[in-house]
Amino acid sequence: MKKNRNQQARPAKTETLTGILEKTKGGFGFVRQEEGGDIFVSRRNLHDAMHGDFVRVDLLPVHLRTRNREGIIDKVLERGTTEVVGTFQKNKRFGFVIPDDKRNSEDIFIKKADFRGAQQGDKVVAKITQYPEKNCSAEGKIIEIISRYGEAGGEIKALIRANGLYETFPSRVNAEAKAKSKEPITAEILRRRRDLRDKTIITIDGASAKDLDDAVSVEMTPAGNFLLGVHIADVSHYVEADGPLDREALKRGNSVYLLSRVVPMLPKVLSNGICSLNPGEDRLTLSCQMEIDQTGQVVQHEIFESVIHSKARMVYDDVSDILETEDAMCIEKYQLIYEDLLRMGRLAEILRNRRKEKGSLDFDFDEAEILLDEEEVPVEIGIAQRRVANRLIEEFMLVANQTVAEHFYWMECPFVYRVHEKPDIEKMIELKAFLAGFGINLPGNPDHIHPKALNDVLLRIEGQPYENIVSTVMLRSMKKAFYSIDCQGHFGLSFPYYCHFTSPIRRYPDLMIHRIIKEIISGSMNEKKLKQYKQDAALAADTASVTERKAQSLEREVEKMKKAQYMQQHIGAYFDGVISGVTNFGIYVQLPDTVEGMVRLDSLRDDYYDYEASKYRVIGRLRHKIYALGDQVTVEVLGANPAERQIDFLLVE
């Protein structure tokens, strides 16, 4: 049998390992192992392996290594890439697909017979028909044209497709959704539900929102307590377990919001139609009704199936204008629900104060609001407002999620919880040292920092120029939240019990626990169903944790791309900013509108600068000038590359 050329070159008595190859934009890569311990592979030792391949790697002898663990790809055991999304480059006899993901550095050769109508500059999907070998390029054929050259939103469409997502749904899923949307609300359905249609129940959302999955109501009890109702769209009534709709929703895990585009978890006929709590329409809901005293404590609660008839579709700005400035026109317009809004405002403030007293963290980051024109070109970047009405809804959803999680925890039934573990000791030691550089003491042992101590720091830095930087470093010191069938508490919120109950239109874990809740409150849960729901809940938790990370990464990519497009219009302009990151090759500077770019160290001509990682700064060898995290600087825009998500700045003295 003929040996692979890499096998022939394998050094004797060399340790051989396997893992997934993760290539970088720089051309080198790392073999990631399940048990940890990444292996560095230089560009010349990658051979024919592509990003995502499962490979066998030989560790190089110690005297040949440039890193602690360095290897050479011996063999590709399994290919990880079957399709490539990219830009089509065409000539008379053949063409190439240049991958959008720069980790796939290999262009895909396309024969003329396999163009399938693709033209120069189109965004396409190429199916690989022959993988790279020796000095031969990978070959493929065009199987899909995502967008034509110059088409509005083409880059975002390509990113969506490259991440394995689709804005449209399979025909079977659409057919089921359409059929379900036409099902009437019968007398039999209403008989099993509490009728709340005469209550003053409203929705409060962003002006452009179309999938309204939560509504609220607040009344006063004879004892002077608040009666808060959080009414959530009963999506599980329309999405049958393990049907085409359900399987597609689980695969997607969540909706993805990409500025002007949404990749929905459910078809619009459900998400924007029968499941959306639109005003003036009867809607099936799952309600959590809580009696809350004047200190913000939930003294009793009920969870039940219901039917509502929303009295108003409110937007954040109008509610905020009423509660913040007592806007006369808004008050007159919404006179019928004005008193309800005042009660909501009072209750939200009480809940927020109680949560703060318990130590709940509230990272009040500036978030970019990117305005696109009809061609999806960014024309303005501002700061998204987080006003009193936004916070009001947040508080109501938080208390409902907490109440539902605690209720079903004590019932010892299968469930999906939202978990946020306490930070690692090493991260807290680093954070304490970082804060000390700003003259801030973080009390407590690193192995037992209470969230209240962290929140006290956030309060102390409020309004300071370095507020966003300190908040960012603190957030990066935390672990990432995830879904689990085990209730392990939420460190950041300082809640021992927490779940996601309030958004079943756009999050699968919420839909999953709605099914469980309805089985239990109807009394139809049995041993067989308990066993099945335990398996289903575990699958939902694992799947949603993965899809959530993918969605967050994609949302960040789109935002970075649009920010770079916007800065292309400002080459040569000067801006004031704050140093938001320091590395051994450059300084990141963030502008007031959240746009972030890099000043490369080799562009600093006045001195040679050394990187001091522990102090988050660089310092000049001769003049000892320091550029540190949080410093205010002025920069000139040198360039911007949307494809690379890169913005280059130059420091201005």
Secondary structure, 3 states (H helix, E strand, C coil): CCCCHHHHCCCCCCCEEEEEEEECCCCCEEEECCCCCCEEECHHHCCCCCCCCEEEEEECCHHHCCCCCEEEEEEEEECCCCEEEEEEEECCCEEEEEECCCCCCCCEEEEHHHCCCCCCCCEEEEEEEECCECCECEEEEEEEEEECCCCCCHHHHHHHHHCCCCCCCCHHHHHHHHHHHCCCCCHHHHHCCEECCCCCCEEEECCCCCCCCEEEEEEECCCCCEEEEEEEECHHHCCCCCCHHHHHHHHHCECEEECCEEECCCCHHHHHHHCCCCCCCEEEEEEEEEEECCCCCEEEEEEEEEEEECCEEEEHHHHHHHHHHCCHHHHHHCHHHHHHHHHHHHHHHHHHHHHHHCCCCCCCCCCEEEEECCCCCEEEEEECCCCHHHHHHHHHHHHHHHHHHHHHHCCCCCCCEEEECCCCHHHHHHHHHHHHCCCCCCCCCHHHCCHHHHHHHHHHHCCCCCHHHHHHHHHHCCCCCEEECCCCCECCCCECCCCCCCCCCCEHHHHHHHHHHHHHHCCCCCHHHHHHHHHHHHHHHHHHHHHHHHHHHHHHHHHHHHHHHHHHHHCCCEEEEEEEEECCCEEEEECCCCCEEEEEHHHCCCCCEEEEHHHCEEEECCCCCEEECCCEEEEEEEEEEHHHCEEEEEEEC
